[in-house]
Amino acid sequence: MHPARQDAVAPPVALPPGPALAVLVERHWVLSWHLPERTSFPSSLVPNLSHNLTREVGSGRPGVPYDAVVVTGVPTRRFDVDVVGRGFVLGTKFHPGALAAVTDVPAAALTDRTVLATDLLPPMVVAAYAGVRDDGDPAAFRHTAEAALAPLLDRVDPAWAEARDLVARIAEDDGLTTVAALGAVSGPTERTLQRLFRRFVGVSPKQAITRYRLQDAVHALDRRTEETLADLAARLGFFDQAHLAREFTRFVGIAPSAYRAGHPVRD
C-alpha cells in the first residue's frame, strides 16, 4: 500500500511466465532488501485471491523459518510484514484457484494460513525453489521454477476452469458488485458458486467481489482520482460513502480519507 514508499525499500522485480506455464502462473517475482541495522520498514498490501509459492530468506514473517519454501493461502485481511535487515523472497504467484487445481487440498483449507510447501507439493518442486542460491538472477530463478512446475500441468482439475473464469470476470468488471449479478451473467446457481469458490478460491463469492472492489478503491486513490469518496463508493457498488469507509477501514486499517491524504496504514 502506498506503493511508491514500499518500492523505495524493496523494489519488486516481476517476470511473466513462459507460454506453457501461463495457464497456471500469473507471474514470478523477486524482492530483496538491505536495511541499516536497527531499522525496519512496515510493509502492507491488500492481497488479491492468489496463492503464492515462495522461497523466503530472512523475511521475518511470524511462523516462517529464516530460510524456507512456503505456500501462502488467500488472506482475509491486510497482509503485513516488518522488513528488517537483509533478505530476499523468490515467489511464484498463481492465478486464483490454480494451485488448488493441482493439489488435493481445498483452497479454503489454506485461507489465512502459510504452510511449508512440502505439505502440498512434490519434493522436486520444493527442492528446486530451495536450491536457488540467491536473488541475483531473476531470469535463472524463473527458468528453475518453470522446469519444476511443468509436471503439475498434467494434474489440473478441469473443474477449475469455471472458477478461474468467474474470478476473472469479477476482477475485470468493477460494475459487478453482487453475487446475484455474478450468477446472472455467468449462469451457476449460488450454491454452485459457493462450492466452486470454497474448493478453488478460498473465500466466498461475496468476499471475492468485496475484495476486488476494495482493491479498485485503493488503486483509484493511489492514482489520485478526482472522484469524491461518495462517487467512488457509488461506482464500486457500496451502499454509500459510510459503507465504503467501514469496509475500507476494516480491511485496509485506516479510513479512505486518511489513505487519500497519505497517512500510513500502520506505524
C-alpha positions as protocol buffer text, in pm:
chain_id: "A"
residue {
  index: 1
  type: MET
  ca { x: 0 y: 0 z: 0 }
}
residue {
  index: 2
  type: HIS
  ca { x: 130 y: 344 z: -90 }
}
residue {
  index: 3
  type: PRO
  ca { x: 340 y: 150 z: -345 }
}
residue {
  index: 4
  type: ALA
  ca { x: 597 y: 422 z: -412 }
}
residue {
  index: 5
  type: ARG
  ca { x: 711 y: 409 z: -49 }
}
residue {
  index: 6
  type: GLN
  ca { x: 746 y: 33 z: -49 }
}
residue {
  index: 7
  type: ASP
  ca { x: 922 y: 24 z: -384 }
}
residue {
  index: 8
  type: ALA
  ca { x: 1188 y: 257 z: -243 }
}
residue {
  index: 9
  type: VAL
  ca { x: 1275 y: -3 z: 24 }
}
residue {
  index: 10
  type: ALA
  ca { x: 1227 y: -333 z: -161 }
}
residue {
  index: 11
  type: PRO
  ca { x: 1165 y: -272 z: -531 }
}
residue {
  index: 12
  type: PRO
  ca { x: 991 y: -573 z: -683 }
}
residue {
  index: 13
  type: VAL
  ca { x: 1105 y: -748 z: -998 }
}
residue {
  index: 14
  type: ALA
  ca { x: 821 y: -918 z: -1187 }
}
residue {
  index: 15
  type: LEU
  ca { x: 872 y: -1175 z: -1461 }
}
residue {
  index: 16
  type: PRO
  ca { x: 597 y: -1311 z: -1684 }
}
residue {
  index: 17
  type: PRO
  ca { x: 563 y: -1688 z: -1710 }
}
residue {
  index: 18
  type: GLY
  ca { x: 656 y: -1877 z: -2021 }
}
residue {
  index: 19
  type: PRO
  ca { x: 376 y: -1981 z: -2259 }
}
residue {
  index: 20
  type: ALA
  ca { x: 339 y: -2331 z: -2118 }
}
residue {
  index: 21
  type: LEU
  ca { x: 301 y: -2221 z: -1754 }
}
residue {
  index: 22
  type: ALA
  ca { x: 89 y: -1912 z: -1826 }
}
residue {
  index: 23
  type: VAL
  ca { x: -228 y: -2114 z: -1770 }
}
residue {
  index: 24
  type: LEU
  ca { x: -129 y: -2161 z: -1404 }
}
residue {
  index: 25
  type: VAL
  ca { x: 108 y: -1877 z: -1322 }
}
residue {
  index: 26
  type: GLU
  ca { x: 30 y: -1506 z: -1322 }
}
residue {
  index: 27
  type: ARG
  ca { x: 390 y: -1405 z: -1264 }
}
residue {
  index: 28
  type: HIS
  ca { x: 715 y: -1486 z: -1092 }
}
residue {
  index: 29
  type: TRP
  ca { x: 854 y: -1217 z: -867 }
}
residue {
  index: 30
  type: VAL
  ca { x: 1161 y: -1127 z: -666 }
}
residue {
  index: 31
  type: LEU
  ca { x: 1201 y: -893 z: -369 }
}
residue {
  index: 32
  type: SER
  ca { x: 1527 y: -810 z: -199 }
}
residue {
  index: 33
  type: TRP
  ca { x: 1625 y: -557 z: 65 }
}
residue {
  index: 34
  type: HIS
  ca { x: 1919 y: -443 z: 274 }
}
residue {
  index: 35
  type: LEU
  ca { x: 1831 y: -208 z: 558 }
}
residue {
  index: 36
  type: PRO
  ca { x: 2067 y: -48 z: 809 }
}
residue {
  index: 37
  type: GLU
  ca { x: 2095 y: -213 z: 1149 }
}
residue {
  index: 38
  type: ARG
  ca { x: 1819 y: -140 z: 1400 }
}
residue {
  index: 39
  type: THR
  ca { x: 1585 y: -11 z: 1130 }
}
residue {
  index: 40
  type: SER
  ca { x: 1269 y: -163 z: 990 }
}
residue {
  index: 41
  type: PHE
  ca { x: 1003 y: -83 z: 735 }
}
residue {
  index: 42
  type: PRO
  ca { x: 635 y: -173 z: 792 }
}
residue {
  index: 43
  type: SER
  ca { x: 518 y: -320 z: 462 }
}
residue {
  index: 44
  type: SER
  ca { x: 148 y: -375 z: 394 }
}
residue {
  index: 45
  type: LEU
  ca { x: -70 y: -467 z: 99 }
}
residue {
  index: 46
  type: VAL
  ca { x: -427 y: -554 z: 14 }
}
residue {
  index: 47
  type: PRO
  ca { x: -381 y: -905 z: -122 }
}
residue {
  index: 48
  type: ASN
  ca { x: -582 y: -1046 z: -406 }
}
residue {
  index: 49
  type: LEU
  ca { x: -713 y: -1401 z: -436 }
}
residue {
  index: 50
  type: SER
  ca { x: -394 y: -1578 z: -541 }
}
residue {
  index: 51
  type: HIS
  ca { x: -181 y: -1838 z: -370 }
}
residue {
  index: 52
  type: ASN
  ca { x: 193 y: -1775 z: -364 }
}
residue {
  index: 53
  type: LEU
  ca { x: 475 y: -2027 z: -357 }
}
residue {
  index: 54
  type: THR
  ca { x: 785 y: -1861 z: -212 }
}
residue {
  index: 55
  type: ARG
  ca { x: 1140 y: -1921 z: -106 }
}
residue {
  index: 56
  type: GLU
  ca { x: 1193 y: -1676 z: 178 }
}
residue {
  index: 57
  type: VAL
  ca { x: 1526 y: -1590 z: 336 }
}
residue {
  index: 58
  type: GLY
  ca { x: 1507 y: -1351 z: 629 }
}
residue {
  index: 59
  type: SER
  ca { x: 1153 y: -1239 z: 555 }
}
residue {
  index: 60
  type: GLY
  ca { x: 1071 y: -1206 z: 924 }
}
residue {
  index: 61
  type: ARG
  ca { x: 718 y: -1336 z: 881 }
}
residue {
  index: 62
  type: PRO
  ca { x: 580 y: -1490 z: 1202 }
}
residue {
  index: 63
  type: GLY
  ca { x: 586 y: -1868 z: 1182 }
}
residue {
  index: 64
  type: VAL
  ca { x: 809 y: -1880 z: 874 }
}
residue {
  index: 65
  type: PRO
  ca { x: 1162 y: -2018 z: 932 }
}
residue {
  index: 66
  type: TYR
  ca { x: 1458 y: -1800 z: 836 }
}
residue {
  index: 67
  type: ASP
  ca { x: 1509 y: -1996 z: 511 }
}
residue {
  index: 68
  type: ALA
  ca { x: 1204 y: -2185 z: 392 }
}
residue {
  index: 69
  type: VAL
  ca { x: 984 y: -2270 z: 94 }
}
residue {
  index: 70
  type: VAL
  ca { x: 624 y: -2200 z: 183 }
}
residue {
  index: 71
  type: VAL
  ca { x: 277 y: -2165 z: 35 }
}
residue {
  index: 72
  type: THR
  ca { x: 65 y: -1871 z: 146 }
}
residue {
  index: 73
  type: GLY
  ca { x: -311 y: -1902 z: 114 }
}
residue {
  index: 74
  type: VAL
  ca { x: -558 y: -1625 z: 50 }
}
residue {
  index: 75
  type: PRO
  ca { x: -567 y: -1379 z: 342 }
}
residue {
  index: 76
  type: THR
  ca { x: -898 y: -1233 z: 455 }
}
residue {
  index: 77
  type: ARG
  ca { x: -728 y: -923 z: 593 }
}
residue {
  index: 78
  type: ARG
  ca { x: -448 y: -684 z: 512 }
}
residue {
  index: 79
  type: PHE
  ca { x: -111 y: -854 z: 467 }
}
residue {
  index: 80
  type: ASP
  ca { x: 154 y: -704 z: 696 }
}
residue {
  index: 81
  type: VAL
  ca { x: 523 y: -778 z: 741 }
}
residue {
  index: 82
  type: ASP
  ca { x: 802 y: -577 z: 902 }
}
residue {
  index: 83
  type: VAL
  ca { x: 1102 y: -571 z: 668 }
}
residue {
  index: 84
  type: VAL
  ca { x: 1428 y: -580 z: 863 }
}
residue {
  index: 85
  type: GLY
  ca { x: 1796 y: -646 z: 798 }
}
residue {
  index: 86
  type: ARG
  ca { x: 1887 y: -818 z: 476 }
}
residue {
  index: 87
  type: GLY
  ca { x: 1687 y: -1079 z: 290 }
}
residue {
  index: 88
  type: PHE
  ca { x: 1504 y: -1181 z: -22 }
}
residue {
  index: 89
  type: VAL
  ca { x: 1193 y: -1359 z: -143 }
}
residue {
  index: 90
  type: LEU
  ca { x: 1162 y: -1554 z: -468 }
}
residue {
  index: 91
  type: GLY
  ca { x: 798 y: -1610 z: -549 }
}
residue {
  index: 92
  type: THR
  ca { x: 550 y: -1755 z: -793 }
}
residue {
  index: 93
  type: LYS
  ca { x: 205 y: -1602 z: -791 }
}
residue {
  index: 94
  type: PHE
  ca { x: -55 y: -1842 z: -926 }
}
residue {
  index: 95
  type: HIS
  ca { x: -377 y: -1743 z: -1095 }
}
residue {
  index: 96
  type: PRO
  ca { x: -668 y: -1757 z: -850 }
}
residue {
  index: 97
  type: GLY
  ca { x: -751 y: -2121 z: -786 }
}
residue {
  index: 98
  type: ALA
  ca { x: -461 y: -2262 z: -989 }
}
residue {
  index: 99
  type: LEU
  ca { x: -262 y: -2404 z: -701 }
}
residue {
  index: 100
  type: ALA
  ca { x: -570 y: -2573 z: -556 }
}
residue {
  index: 101
  type: ALA
  ca { x: -638 y: -2713 z: -903 }
}
residue {
  index: 102
  type: VAL
  ca { x: -311 y: -2912 z: -898 }
}
residue {
  index: 103
  type: THR
  ca { x: -337 y: -3035 z: -539 }
}
residue {
  index: 104
  type: ASP
  ca { x: -592 y: -3232 z: -341 }
}
residue {
  index: 105
  type: VAL
  ca { x: -620 y: -2959 z: -79 }
}
residue {
  index: 106
  type: PRO
  ca { x: -925 y: -2728 z: -99 }
}
residue {
  index: 107
  type: ALA
  ca { x: -829 y: -2363 z: -114 }
}
residue {
  index: 108
  type: ALA
  ca { x: -1047 y: -2293 z: 189 }
}
residue {
  index: 109
  type: ALA
  ca { x: -814 y: -2509 z: 398 }
}
residue {
  index: 110
  type: LEU
  ca { x: -530 y: -2262 z: 327 }
}
residue {
  index: 111
  type: THR
  ca { x: -720 y: -1939 z: 385 }
}
residue {
  index: 112
  type: ASP
  ca { x: -530 y: -1715 z: 629 }
}
residue {
  index: 113
  type: ARG
  ca { x: -253 y: -1977 z: 656 }
}
residue {
  index: 114
  type: THR
  ca { x: 108 y: -2015 z: 550 }
}
residue {
  index: 115
  type: VAL
  ca { x: 230 y: -2374 z: 535 }
}
residue {
  index: 116
  type: LEU
  ca { x: 552 y: -2547 z: 438 }
}
residue {
  index: 117
  type: ALA
  ca { x: 542 y: -2631 z: 69 }
}
residue {
  index: 118
  type: THR
  ca { x: 633 y: -2992 z: 150 }
}
residue {
  index: 119
  type: ASP
  ca { x: 278 y: -3029 z: 287 }
}
residue {
  index: 120
  type: LEU
  ca { x: 129 y: -2967 z: -57 }
}
residue {
  index: 121
  type: LEU
  ca { x: 371 y: -3004 z: -345 }
}
residue {
  index: 122
  type: PRO
  ca { x: 601 y: -3274 z: -483 }
}
residue {
  index: 123
  type: PRO
  ca { x: 952 y: -3284 z: -333 }
}
residue {
  index: 124
  type: MET
  ca { x: 1110 y: -3194 z: -667 }
}
residue {
  index: 125
  type: VAL
  ca { x: 923 y: -2861 z: -672 }
}
residue {
  index: 126
  type: VAL
  ca { x: 1027 y: -2774 z: -319 }
}
residue {
  index: 127
  type: ALA
  ca { x: 1388 y: -2878 z: -382 }
}
residue {
  index: 128
  type: ALA
  ca { x: 1407 y: -2662 z: -694 }
}
residue {
  index: 129
  type: TYR
  ca { x: 1295 y: -2349 z: -507 }
}
residue {
  index: 130
  type: ALA
  ca { x: 1517 y: -2427 z: -210 }
}
residue {
  index: 131
  type: GLY
  ca { x: 1814 y: -2474 z: -440 }
}
residue {
  index: 132
  type: VAL
  ca { x: 1807 y: -2126 z: -593 }
}
residue {
  index: 133
  type: ARG
  ca { x: 2116 y: -1967 z: -445 }
}
residue {
  index: 134
  type: ASP
  ca { x: 2010 y: -1602 z: -418 }
}
residue {
  index: 135
  type: ASP
  ca { x: 1807 y: -1322 z: -573 }
}
residue {
  index: 136
  type: GLY
  ca { x: 2075 y: -1202 z: -814 }
}
residue {
  index: 137
  type: ASP
  ca { x: 1945 y: -1364 z: -1131 }
}
residue {
  index: 138
  type: PRO
  ca { x: 1565 y: -1343 z: -1162 }
}
residue {
  index: 139
  type: ALA
  ca { x: 1565 y: -1499 z: -1510 }
}
residue {
  index: 140
  type: ALA
  ca { x: 1755 y: -1802 z: -1379 }
}
residue {
  index: 141
  type: PHE
  ca { x: 1502 y: -1834 z: -1098 }
}
residue {
  index: 142
  type: ARG
  ca { x: 1215 y: -1829 z: -1348 }
}
residue {
  index: 143
  type: HIS
  ca { x: 1383 y: -2100 z: -1556 }
}
residue {
  index: 144
  type: THR
  ca { x: 1434 y: -2320 z: -1249 }
}
residue {
  index: 145
  type: ALA
  ca { x: 1082 y: -2262 z: -1121 }
}
residue {
  index: 146
  type: GLU
  ca { x: 912 y: -2336 z: -1450 }
}
residue {
  index: 147
  type: ALA
  ca { x: 1109 y: -2657 z: -1507 }
}
residue {
  index: 148
  type: ALA
  ca { x: 996 y: -2775 z: -1164 }
}
residue {
  index: 149
  type: LEU
  ca { x: 633 y: -2666 z: -1206 }
}
residue {
  index: 150
  type: ALA
  ca { x: 582 y: -2805 z: -1558 }
}
residue {
  index: 151
  type: PRO
  ca { x: 480 y: -3157 z: -1443 }
}
residue {
  index: 152
  type: LEU
  ca { x: 191 y: -3002 z: -1249 }
}
residue {
  index: 153
  type: LEU
  ca { x: 21 y: -2921 z: -1579 }
}
residue {
  index: 154
  type: ASP
  ca { x: -84 y: -3286 z: -1600 }
}
residue {
  index: 155
  type: ARG
  ca { x: -264 y: -3263 z: -1266 }
}
residue {
  index: 156
  type: VAL
  ca { x: -500 y: -2971 z: -1333 }
}
residue {
  index: 157
  type: ASP
  ca { x: -857 y: -3035 z: -1215 }
}
residue {
  index: 158
  type: PRO
  ca { x: -1076 y: -2944 z: -1516 }
}
residue {
  index: 159
  type: ALA
  ca { x: -1342 y: -2802 z: -1283 }
}
residue {
  index: 160
  type: TRP
  ca { x: -1105 y: -2516 z: -1206 }
}
residue {
  index: 161
  type: ALA
  ca { x: -1168 y: -2352 z: -1544 }
}
residue {
  index: 162
  type: GLU
  ca { x: -1514 y: -2234 z: -1438 }
}
residue {
  index: 163
  type: ALA
  ca { x: -1383 y: -2086 z: -1111 }
}
residue {
  index: 164
  type: ARG
  ca { x: -1096 y: -1917 z: -1295 }
}
residue {
  index: 165
  type: ASP
  ca { x: -1333 y: -1752 z: -1539 }
}
residue {
  index: 166
  type: LEU
  ca { x: -1565 y: -1635 z: -1261 }
}
residue {
  index: 167
  type: VAL
  ca { x: -1283 y: -1466 z: -1071 }
}
residue {
  index: 168
  type: ALA
  ca { x: -1154 y: -1308 z: -1391 }
}
residue {
  index: 169
  type: ARG
  ca { x: -1500 y: -1165 z: -1456 }
}
residue {
  index: 170
  type: ILE
  ca { x: -1514 y: -1017 z: -1105 }
}
residue {
  index: 171
  type: ALA
  ca { x: -1166 y: -866 z: -1142 }
}
residue {
  index: 172
  type: GLU
  ca { x: -1229 y: -713 z: -1483 }
}
residue {
  index: 173
  type: ASP
  ca { x: -1579 y: -569 z: -1428 }
}
residue {
  index: 174
  type: ASP
  ca { x: -1588 y: -311 z: -1150 }
}
residue {
  index: 175
  type: GLY
  ca { x: -1961 y: -280 z: -1207 }
}
residue {
  index: 176
  type: LEU
  ca { x: -2011 y: -639 z: -1088 }
}
residue {
  index: 177
  type: THR
  ca { x: -2092 y: -584 z: -721 }
}
residue {
  index: 178
  type: THR
  ca { x: -2326 y: -862 z: -602 }
}
residue {
  index: 179
  type: VAL
  ca { x: -2338 y: -1242 z: -603 }
}
residue {
  index: 180
  type: ALA
  ca { x: -2676 y: -1226 z: -773 }
}
residue {
  index: 181
  type: ALA
  ca { x: -2526 y: -1024 z: -1057 }
}
residue {
  index: 182
  type: LEU
  ca { x: -2239 y: -1272 z: -1089 }
}
residue {
  index: 183
  type: GLY
  ca { x: -2483 y: -1560 z: -1117 }
}
residue {
  index: 184
  type: ALA
  ca { x: -2695 y: -1371 z: -1368 }
}
residue {
  index: 185
  type: VAL
  ca { x: -2406 y: -1308 z: -1607 }
}
residue {
  index: 186
  type: SER
  ca { x: -2230 y: -1643 z: -1563 }
}
residue {
  index: 187
  type: GLY
  ca { x: -2505 y: -1900 z: -1511 }
}
residue {
  index: 188
  type: PRO
  ca { x: -2421 y: -2106 z: -1198 }
}
residue {
  index: 189
  type: THR
  ca { x: -2659 y: -2116 z: -904 }
}
residue {
  index: 190
  type: GLU
  ca { x: -2550 y: -1954 z: -579 }
}
residue {
  index: 191
  type: ARG
  ca { x: -2492 y: -2300 z: -429 }
}
residue {
  index: 192
  type: THR
  ca { x: -2262 y: -2394 z: -717 }
}
residue {
  index: 193
  type: LEU
  ca { x: -2076 y: -2065 z: -683 }
}
residue {
  index: 194
  type: GLN
  ca { x: -2020 y: -2128 z: -313 }
}
residue {
  index: 195
  type: ARG
  ca { x: -1888 y: -2478 z: -381 }
}
residue {
  index: 196
  type: LEU
  ca { x: -1651 y: -2366 z: -658 }
}
residue {
  index: 197
  type: PHE
  ca { x: -1510 y: -2079 z: -455 }
}
residue {
  index: 198
  type: ARG
  ca { x: -1459 y: -2297 z: -146 }
}
residue {
  index: 199
  type: ARG
  ca { x: -1272 y: -2559 z: -349 }
}
residue {
  index: 200
  type: PHE
  ca { x: -1056 y: -2336 z: -565 }
}
residue {
  index: 201
  type: VAL
  ca { x: -1052 y: -1975 z: -437 }
}
residue {
  index: 202
  type: GLY
  ca { x: -1063 y: -1995 z: -59 }
}
residue {
  index: 203
  type: VAL
  ca { x: -1321 y: -1725 z: 14 }
}
residue {
  index: 204
  type: SER
  ca { x: -1690 y: -1690 z: -65 }
}
residue {
  index: 205
  type: PRO
  ca { x: -1814 y: -1523 z: -385 }
}
residue {
  index: 206
  type: LYS
  ca { x: -1933 y: -1225 z: -178 }
}
residue {
  index: 207
  type: GLN
  ca { x: -1591 y: -1189 z: -14 }
}
residue {
  index: 208
  type: ALA
  ca { x: -1423 y: -1213 z: -355 }
}
residue {
  index: 209
  type: ILE
  ca { x: -1638 y: -936 z: -500 }
}
residue {
  index: 210
  type: THR
  ca { x: -1580 y: -710 z: -199 }
}
residue {
  index: 211
  type: ARG
  ca { x: -1204 y: -776 z: -215 }
}
residue {
  index: 212
  type: TYR
  ca { x: -1174 y: -670 z: -576 }
}
residue {
  index: 213
  type: ARG
  ca { x: -1390 y: -363 z: -530 }
}
residue {
  index: 214
  type: LEU
  ca { x: -1177 y: -259 z: -232 }
}
residue {
  index: 215
  type: GLN
  ca { x: -868 y: -309 z: -445 }
}
residue {
  index: 216
  type: ASP
  ca { x: -1029 y: -89 z: -708 }
}
residue {
  index: 217
  type: ALA
  ca { x: -1080 y: 177 z: -441 }
}
residue {
  index: 218
  type: VAL
  ca { x: -718 y: 154 z: -324 }
}
residue {
  index: 219
  type: HIS
  ca { x: -587 y: 173 z: -682 }
}
residue {
  index: 220
  type: ALA
  ca { x: -809 y: 473 z: -757 }
}
residue {
  index: 221
  type: LEU
  ca { x: -677 y: 656 z: -452 }
}
residue {
  index: 222
  type: ASP
  ca { x: -318 y: 561 z: -540 }
}
residue {
  index: 223
  type: ARG
  ca { x: -377 y: 715 z: -884 }
}
residue {
  index: 224
  type: ARG
  ca { x: -508 y: 1029 z: -711 }
}
residue {
  index: 225
  type: THR
  ca { x: -854 y: 1003 z: -861 }
}
residue {
  index: 226
  type: GLU
  ca { x: -1056 y: 1324 z: -861 }
}
residue {
  index: 227
  type: GLU
  ca { x: -1373 y: 1133 z: -770 }
}
residue {
  index: 228
  type: THR
  ca { x: -1529 y: 1215 z: -437 }
}
residue {
  index: 229
  type: LEU
  ca { x: -1545 y: 927 z: -194 }
}
residue {
  index: 230
  type: ALA
  ca { x: -1923 y: 927 z: -234 }
}
residue {
  index: 231
  type: ASP
  ca { x: -1888 y: 890 z: -612 }
}
residue {
  index: 232
  type: LEU
  ca { x: -1623 y: 620 z: -571 }
}
residue {
  index: 233
  type: ALA
  ca { x: -1850 y: 429 z: -334 }
}
residue {
  index: 234
  type: ALA
  ca { x: -2142 y: 450 z: -575 }
}
residue {
  index: 235
  type: ARG
  ca { x: -1932 y: 337 z: -873 }
}
residue {
  index: 236
  type: LEU
  ca { x: -1798 y: 34 z: -687 }
}
residue {
  index: 237
  type: GLY
  ca { x: -2133 y: -83 z: -554 }
}
residue {
  index: 238
  type: PHE
  ca { x: -2118 y: 21 z: -190 }
}
residue {
  index: 239
  type: PHE
  ca { x: -2442 y: 144 z: -39 }
}
residue {
  index: 240
  type: ASP
  ca { x: -2296 y: 485 z: 37 }
}
residue {
  index: 241
  type: GLN
  ca { x: -1974 y: 656 z: 143 }
}
residue {
  index: 242
  type: ALA
  ca { x: -2016 y: 533 z: 502 }
}
residue {
  index: 243
  type: HIS
  ca { x: -2039 y: 172 z: 380 }
}
residue {
  index: 244
  type: LEU
  ca { x: -1720 y: 212 z: 176 }
}
residue {
  index: 245
  type: ALA
  ca { x: -1548 y: 372 z: 475 }
}
residue {
  index: 246
  type: ARG
  ca { x: -1644 y: 83 z: 705 }
}
residue {
  index: 247
  type: GLU
  ca { x: -1528 y: -189 z: 464 }
}
residue {
  index: 248
  type: PHE
  ca { x: -1214 y: 1 z: 366 }
}
residue {
  index: 249
  type: THR
  ca { x: -1118 y: 65 z: 728 }
}
residue {
  index: 250
  type: ARG
  ca { x: -1186 y: -295 z: 829 }
}
residue {
  index: 251
  type: PHE
  ca { x: -962 y: -435 z: 559 }
}
residue {
  index: 252
  type: VAL
  ca { x: -703 y: -163 z: 496 }
}
residue {
  index: 253
  type: GLY
  ca { x: -672 y: -39 z: 853 }
}
residue {
  index: 254
  type: ILE
  ca { x: -744 y: 331 z: 803 }
}
residue {
  index: 255
  type: ALA
  ca { x: -1031 y: 528 z: 652 }
}
residue {
  index: 256
  type: PRO
  ca { x: -1022 y: 605 z: 280 }
}
residue {
  index: 257
  type: SER
  ca { x: -1000 y: 977 z: 357 }
}
residue {
  index: 258
  type: ALA
  ca { x: -685 y: 916 z: 563 }
}
residue {
  index: 259
  type: TYR
  ca { x: -540 y: 689 z: 296 }
}
residue {
  index: 260
  type: ARG
  ca { x: -607 y: 955 z: 32 }
}
residue {
  index: 261
  type: ALA
  ca { x: -422 y: 1207 z: 250 }
}
residue {
  index: 262
  type: GLY
  ca { x: -116 y: 981 z: 252 }
}
residue {
  index: 263
  type: HIS
  ca { x: -133 y: 863 z: 611 }
}
residue {
  index: 264
  type: PRO
  ca { x: 47 y: 532 z: 678 }
}
residue {
  index: 265
  type: VAL
  ca { x: -179 y: 230 z: 719 }
}
residue {
  index: 266
  type: ARG
  ca { x: 15 y: 136 z: 1032 }
}
residue {
  index: 267
  type: ASP
  ca { x: 301 y: 269 z: 1239 }
}
